[in-house]
Amino acid sequence: MRRVKLISAVVFLWLIFTSFYAYHYVVRILALPEEYDAYARNWQFQLLAFSIVRLPYLLLLLVVAISAVFLLTRKES
């Protein structure tokens, strides 16, 4: 039961961190001067770019964190 709670906490914290990171990513990009195409100056496009460029690394980080929880909470033989 302890392992389930820890994994739930890790996933919850990962979701919070990823949400804030995505928000900061989009706001930062949209705050840049208008030097590029207009289609790139909206939330949908920037969230798509975030999900293609940054989200795979964040998912890998989540897998590593969950693996660490499994390794640290395994029963000693």
N, C-alpha and C positions, 0 to 999 in steps of 0.2 A: 504494500500500500504506500509505503514511503516513496518508492520509485515512481509510482504513478503521479503522486503529488509533485515530485521534483520535475518530472517531464512536463506536467501541465504548467508549472511555473516557468520553466524554460521556454515553452512554446508561447505562453502569454507575454513574457518579457520580449521575446523575439518579435512578436506581432506589434507590440507597442513601439519598439525601437525601429522596426522596418517602416511603420506608418509615419513616424516623425521624420525618418530619413528620406522617405519618398516626398513628403510635403516640403521639406527643406530643399531637396533636389529640384523640384518643379519651381518653387518660388525663386530660387537662386537663378535658374535658367531664364525664367520669364522676366526677371529684373534686369537682364542684360540689355544693352542698347539694341535697337531694331536693325541689326545688320544682316539678318538672314531671312529666309522665306516666311511668309505669313502663315503657312500651314503649320509651321513649327512653333508658333506662338499661341498655343492653346494647351489646356490641361490634358486632354486626351492623348495628344501626340507625345507630350513629355512623359506621361505615365507609361505609355507604350515603350518609349525609349528607356525609361527606368527599368521596366520589366525585362527588357532584352539585355541591357548592359549591366545593371547592378544586381538585380534579383537573383540570378544564378549563384553569384558569390555569397549572397546572404543565405540562400537555401543550403549551400555547402556548409556555411557556418552553423546553421541550425542542426544539420546532420552531425557535425563534429561535436556540438554541445550535447545532443541527445546520446551520442556514443560515449561521451565522457561520463554522463550520468549512469549509463549502463555499466561501464567499467568500474566506476567508483562505488556503486551500490551492489555489486555482485556479492554473493554469499561466499565467504571464505571456506575452503574445504579443509 
